[in-house]
Amino acid sequence: MSVTDIASLSEARPKGDSLWMDGLKRLARNRMAVLGVVIIIFFILVAVFADQLAPKSYEAQVLADNNAAPQWVIDMFPVMTSKADGGYVTVSNDYILGADDLGRDILSRIIYGTRISLAVAFVGPILALIIGLVMGLIAGYFGGIVDNIIMRVVDIFYAFPTLLIIILMMAYFRGSFNESSSQGTFGYALYMADRSMGGMLFIFIGIALTSWVGLARLTRGEALSARQREYVIAARSIGSKERGIMFRHVLPNILGPLIVAETLTIPTYIRYEAFLSFIGLGVNRPTPSWGSMISDGSRAIASYPHQAIFPAIALFLIMFAFNFLGDGLRDALDPRMRGVE
């Protein structure tokens, strides 16, 4: 057989898919994961085009329409009875999902609240990846004293509960500073930055301080295993620099489990913000948050259940969408499933 024949046979041989492409195909066959992606994309579009989609301003109040509800909502909840039928509910079809106790449109506030939940959903993983991935990769790849120092730092931060840190920061800065006091100090600068971000700054700081430790431990374990693999030894043998080996060889091969782990953690970040807003320590009012809307609606849930149920449904959908996506990614990126239908 000639060299030309061997070359033609090599070109005719079908090329196998890479691990990432094979995982993407398996993910596309997972109906629940696809459903999760569709829901996430839907909420992203809602957040981006909130100004165009919301029928009213999220802070506009019409006190005469407080607790008003459209007829279809009254028909859905038997406990609600319109004034025309001798009840207590004002019927107004100007509000698709009804109005809250201050006469604000619930649908508009749910739409704008999407921005808050998605901001936490994406900022949390970004901060965790930036800090935890780098720290864990360095610790696992180099080992020795570097590993010991970094892991002791991880252990220290692991001892601090995320919610407690956020609550303490909010209680201190919001209680100790205001617009007319302590100007020019670092605390005052943080207080004003938090106000300009609608009350999100300390939530982001709290997540940044604690969210990376779990990912750092996972990255360290994967790096410890990967640094003994043949492709790392081969890269060293041809004189590749350690930094290049870490980021060009080790990182791409351990990225799958890290993405899965962080995707499954996103609902936790969303839950942090919703809980803090529920207890009154989240975003600054009147900025809408699903957690604060559920809190406000819970006070009148016996009389106006829709005020708490509708934002709770939105929170339910976004959290389960990320759970579905995380489960799908876990199955899709599992090397043991490669080639399995």
N, C-alpha and C positions, 0 to 999 in steps of 0.2 A: 504494500500500500504506500502510495506516494505522500509527500508532505501536503500536497494540495488536497488529496482525499481526506487526510486527517483534519485539515483546517475546515473543509466543508462539513464534515461530520460534527465538528465542534460547534459550528454555527447553527446547524440544524437541530441540535439538542435543545429542548425547551429549558428556559431559565426558570429556576424556582423563585418564588416570592421571598423577599426579605422578611425577617421576623415582624417588623412593623407593618408591612403591607399585608402579611398573612393575618396579623392581629386585627387590622382594620376591616378585613373581609369578614372575619368571625364576629366582630362587633356589629357589623351591618346585618348579620343574620340573627342577632339577638333582639327580638322584638321589644322587650322591655327596655333595653338600653337605648334603642332607637327612639322609643317613646320618650325616654328621659331627655335625650338630646333635643327632640322637637319641643318639649316643654321649656327647656332652658333657653333655646333660641327664641321661642315666643316671648319669654319674660325679658330677654335682652332687648328685643325689638320694642317691647312695651316701655322699658326704661329709657331707651334712646329717644323714642318719639313720644314721650309722655306729654310734652307740651302740645303736640298735635292731637293726641288721642283723648286726653282728659276733657270731658265736656265742660268743666268749670275749674276755677282755681281751687287748689287744695285748701287755701286759707280763707276763701270767701264765705262769709256768714250771712245767712238770711234767717234771723231769729224767729220770724213768723212761721218758718218751715221746719222748726226743730222737731226731730223725731218723725218727720213725714216719711211715708213709704208709698211706693206704687201699688196698684191693686194686685199685681201678680205676687208680690211679696206677702201681702196680707192673706191671700188665698193659700200660700204655701205653709204659713204658720197659723194653725187654728187658734192659738192663744191670742193672736192679734185680731182686733175687731175695729172696723172703721167707725168714725163718728156718725156716718149716715145710718149705720145699723145699731146705733146706741152704744158704741164702744168709745175708745179714747184715741185712736190713731187717725192722724190727718192724712188723707189720701192725696198724693201729688205724683203724677206721672212725669213730672219734670226731672225727677231723680230716678235713674234706672235701678239703682240698688237702695235707694232711700237716702235720708239725711240723718246726721248724728244729732246729739243733744244740743249742739250749737248751730244747727242749720247748715252744716257743711256737707258737700256731696261725698258720699261714701265711696262711690266708684272712682272719682278723681283722686281721692286720698289713697286708695288701694293702688292705683296706677303709679302715683308718685312714690309711694312706699316701696315699690319694686326697686327703685334706685338705691335705697338704703340697704336692703337685703343683698342685692347683687354686689354692691360695693364691698360689703364684708366678705361675701363669698369669693371674690377674686383677690382682694387685698390680702386676706389671711394666707392663702396658699403661696402668693408671691413672696410675702415676707418669710414664710417658713422655708420656701425653696432657696431663697437667697442666703439665709443664715444657716439653716440646718443642713442643707446639702453640702455647702462648702466646708463647714466645720466637721461634719461626719465623714466626708471624703478625705480630708486631710488626716483626721484621726485614724481612720481605718487603713489608709494606704501607707502612711509612714510608721504607725505603731509606736511602740516604745514609750519614751517619756512624753512625746507629743500627744500620743493617745491618752496617757494617764492624765495629763493636765486638762485636755479638752473634755474628757469624760467627767472629771471632777466638777468642772464648770457646769456641765449638763446636769449633773446630780443636784447642784445647788439650785439651778433654775427650775428643776423638776419639782422641787419642794414647794414652789409658790403656786397656789391655785389661780387660774386665769381670772375667774370671776371676782375673787377677792381683791386681786391687784387692781382691776378696773374700778371696782366699787370704792376702794380706798383712794385712788387717784382722783376720781370724780368728787368724792366727798371733800377731799382736801382742797383741790384747786377751785372748785365751784363755790365752796364755802368760805375760802380765805381771800379770794380776789374778786374784784368787780371793776367796772370801767373807770371808777374814780379813785382807786387805791393802788398803791405799790407800782405805779407806772415806771417802766424802765427795768424792772426786775425780770429774771428768767421765768418765774412763776406767772407773772403777769403776761409775758409773751405767750406762754403755753395756753393760758386762759383765753386770750384773744384769738389764738389760732384755733382752739377748740370751738369757739363761738362762730368763727368764719366758716368752719367745716360743718356747722349744724349740730355739733356735739359728738362728732365721730372720732375726733383725734384720740381721746383716751381709750376708746374701744380698739383703735388700731394699735396704739402703743401697748396695751395689755396683751393683745394677740401676738404682737411682735416679740414681746419679752418671754412668752411661754410656749407659743405654738411650734417653735423650731426644734424643741428638745426631742420630741418623739421622732421626728424625721431624721435628726442627727444620729440617733441610736440606730435606726433602721439603715441609714446610709453607711454607717460605720460597719455594721455587720455584713452588708453586701460587699463593701470595699475590701474587708478582710478576706473574704472568700475569693473575690475577683483578682486580687493582686498575686495569687498563686497560680493563676490560669496560664495556659501555654502561650496565649497571644501576648500577655504582659511580659513573660520571660523572653519571647521572641523580639519584642519591641526593645527591651533592654539590651539584647545581644547585638542589635544593629546600631546602638548608640543613641536611642531616642532619649530626650530629656524627661526627667520625672514629671514635670508639669504637663508636658505633652502627653505622656502616658496616662496620667490621671484624667485629663479632660477629653482626650481623643480616643482612648481605648477603654478605660475602666468605666467612666461615667455613662457613655452610650449603652453599655451592656448591663448596667444596674438601674437604668432610668425607669424601666417598666414598673417594677414593684413600688418605686417611690411615687410615680404618678398615680397609681392605684390607691396607695395609702393616703395621699393628700386629697384625692377626689372624695374618698369616703369620709374624710375629716371635714369637708366643707359644710355639711349640715350642722356640725358642732359650732362652727363660727356663726352661722345664721342664727342658731339657737341662743348663743351668747347675747347677740344684739337684741333679739326678740324678748328675751328674759329681762335684760336691763331696761329696755323701754317699757316693759310691762310693769316693772316696779318703780318707774319714774326716773331712772338714772341713765336712760339712753339718749337718743337725739333730742335736741332742744325743740320744744314746741314753738310754733305750730307745725314744724316739719313733720310730715306724716311717717309713721313707722307701723308696720303690721302689729308689732308687740304692743305699742301704746294704743292702737285702735282696739285690739282685743281687750286691753285693760279697761278702756273707756266703755266698751260695749258690755263687759262683764257686770258692770254696776247696774245695768238695766236689762240683763239677759232674760229675766222672767217676763218683762213687758215687751221688749224689742230684741228678740234673739238674733235677728239678722245683723245687727250692728257688731256683734262679736263673731258670728259664724262666717260671714263672708271674708273678712281678713284672715280668719283662721284657715279657711279653705285655700287661700292664696299661699299662706305659709306652709301648709301641708303639701301642696303641689310642688313647690320649689325644693323642699327638703327631700321629698321622695324622688324627684327627678334626678337629683345628684346621687342619691343612693342607688337608683337603677343604673345610672351611668357608671358609678364606681364598681358595682357588681359585674356589669358587662365588661369593663376594662380588665378586671381581675381575671375573668375567664379568657378574654381575648389575648392578653399578653402573657398568659401562662405558657412557657415553652413546651410543657408536657402535652398541651392540647394542640400543638402544631400539626397540621395535616389531619386532624380529627374533625369529622363533620358533625 
